[in-house]
Amino acid sequence: ADVSDEAHLARFADEVRAKHPVEGRNVLLFNNAGVAGGMSIFGERASFERAFEVNWRGVYLSTRAFLPMLMKSQNGYVINTSSVLGLWAAMGYFGISTAYSASKFAVRGFTEALITDFRLNAPHLRAAVVMPGHIGTEIIANAAVNNVDDVRRQAALGRAHVRSLEGTPEFRALERQGLLAQFDW
């Protein structure tokens, strides 16, 4: 399903509901979609917004689309995939990844809020967030990047900025946090 398309998700949820009765059963919803792109706030706006449409809004829309099934279940579970970049904003593979990090922060925050919301309003529902590190997927290759040269330029600027910090307390703090391990110095 295209998680960024609310109508498409509604049709998909209807199809699942028709094939899988949920009354008295445990129902699990895994929200696991993500795209790279929107490297910097100074980059292409459409790419930045696409990352939010899939990474954050897709989780929200999927949860909404399947909420009726979850509510009818004996026990319902929503498992959302965020990222370690939802814990701290770090340099991504191609440099700064502002949209990706911010959207994964949003997934984490949404899930934490769902935990309380479910506890108060639907005690038979639970939510959890999974925050993996780098996984060998095609996320970079499939990124909606229209201008590869722009991405390379942003990456070079990001690496140059980090290198300019060498020897400073900020650089040592990044090293201690393991945020520089992904760079070939």
ChimeraX attribute file (.defattr): number of C-alpha atoms within 10 A of each C-alpha:
attribute: neighborCount
match mode: 1-to-1
recipient: residues
	/A:1	12
	/A:2	13
	/A:3	24
	/A:4	22
	/A:5	15
	/A:6	18
	/A:7	13
	/A:8	14
	/A:9	21
	/A:10	18
	/A:11	13
	/A:12	18
	/A:13	19
	/A:14	15
	/A:15	11
	/A:16	13
	/A:17	14
	/A:18	10
	/A:19	8
	/A:20	12
	/A:21	13
	/A:22	19
	/A:23	14
	/A:24	10
	/A:25	14
	/A:26	15
	/A:27	22
	/A:28	18
	/A:29	17
	/A:30	16
	/A:31	23
	/A:32	15
	/A:33	16
	/A:34	23
	/A:35	21
	/A:36	28
	/A:37	28
	/A:38	27
	/A:39	27
	/A:40	20
	/A:41	13
	/A:42	10
	/A:43	15
	/A:44	17
	/A:45	12
	/A:46	13
	/A:47	23
	/A:48	24
	/A:49	16
	/A:50	21
	/A:51	28
	/A:52	25
	/A:53	20
	/A:54	23
	/A:55	30
	/A:56	27
	/A:57	20
	/A:58	24
	/A:59	28
	/A:60	21
	/A:61	21
	/A:62	24
	/A:63	19
	/A:64	16
	/A:65	20
	/A:66	21
	/A:67	17
	/A:68	13
	/A:69	21
	/A:70	26
	/A:71	17
	/A:72	17
	/A:73	20
	/A:74	14
	/A:75	19
	/A:76	24
	/A:77	17
	/A:78	24
	/A:79	19
	/A:80	25
	/A:81	22
	/A:82	30
	/A:83	23
	/A:84	17
	/A:85	22
	/A:86	21
	/A:87	14
	/A:88	14
	/A:89	18
	/A:90	18
	/A:91	21
	/A:92	22
	/A:93	13
	/A:94	19
	/A:95	22
	/A:96	23
	/A:97	24
	/A:98	23
	/A:99	24
	/A:100	31
	/A:101	28
	/A:102	20
	/A:103	25
	/A:104	28
	/A:105	22
	/A:106	20
	/A:107	28
	/A:108	24
	/A:109	14
	/A:110	17
	/A:111	24
	/A:112	14
	/A:113	13
	/A:114	18
	/A:115	18
	/A:116	14
	/A:117	15
	/A:118	15
	/A:119	14
	/A:120	10
	/A:121	10
	/A:122	15
	/A:123	14
	/A:124	16
	/A:125	24
	/A:126	20
	/A:127	21
	/A:128	16
	/A:129	20
	/A:130	16
	/A:131	17
	/A:132	12
	/A:133	10
	/A:134	12
	/A:135	8
	/A:136	7
	/A:137	8
	/A:138	10
	/A:139	13
	/A:140	15
	/A:141	10
	/A:142	11
	/A:143	16
	/A:144	18
	/A:145	19
	/A:146	12
	/A:147	11
	/A:148	10
	/A:149	10
	/A:150	14
	/A:151	21
	/A:152	13
	/A:153	13
	/A:154	20
	/A:155	21
	/A:156	15
	/A:157	14
	/A:158	19
	/A:159	18
	/A:160	12
	/A:161	11
	/A:162	17
	/A:163	12
	/A:164	11
	/A:165	13
	/A:166	12
	/A:167	9
	/A:168	9
	/A:169	10
	/A:170	12
	/A:171	17
	/A:172	14
	/A:173	12
	/A:174	15
	/A:175	13
	/A:176	11
	/A:177	11
	/A:178	11
	/A:179	16
	/A:180	18
	/A:181	11
	/A:182	11
	/A:183	13
	/A:184	6
	/A:185	7
